[in-house]
C-alpha cells in the first residue's frame, strides 16, 4: 500500500496538543458495537477486543440530495460486501483488496474519545483493516479537505494505534494510474458461474488461432453473455 497511496503526515505536529500524561491510555476510551450493545474499553485494552465480531458504530445512510456517495463494495478477500461513505473510501477498499494482504475490513470500527490540552474530543476512524502482517487503522480524506480540527483527531488516532501496535495512516489519494488500473482489473476478480458452458465454447472457437473479438463471441450460443465472459 505504501507504494500506491499518498499519505498525509501533517497531523504529527498536533501531538503536542494531546493530553498524554502518565496513564493517558487508561483515560482515553474506544466504544465498539456488538449487535445492538455499545461496549467501551480503554485504549490500553484495545488489543484485547474481538474486533472481527464488531459492527460499525455509525450507520450508513442513503437519502436523496446528500453530498457524499455511500454504497457497498464486494471484496474477494472476505467474499462479501462492505459499506463505504464516499468514492475515496471505495477506492481504499478496492486497492486494499489487491495490495494489503487483507483478511478483514471493518468500517467505522469504533468511536475514540481522547483528551487534549483544551478538553475532550471524539473521532471515528474510517476503517480498521486486518491484514496478514498487522492491523491497520485508516482515515480517508482528500488532500484539500483536511481541516485544522481533523489534524488533532488524526494525531489522537495515531497515538491510540501506536499504543496497541497497530499501523495508522491518513490516505489522501493515490499515485498516478493506480485508480484506473485497479478499476480495470476489479471487473475480473470475481469468479463467474458458467451454466451455459460458454468457457468451453470460447476456447473451441479460438483453437484454430486468434480471432477478432466480435467473431469470437458470435461463434458461441449466446453471444451477448459470451462477450461478458470473454472480457472477464
Helices and strands as residue ranges (DSSP letters): E 5-7, G 10-17, H 24-27, E 29-34, E 37-42, G 43-48, G 51-53, E 71-75, E 80-84, H 87-99, E 102-107, E 111-116, E 119-124, E 127-131, E 135-140, G 143-145, H 148-163, E 167-174, H 178-186, H 198-205, H 213-218, H 223-231
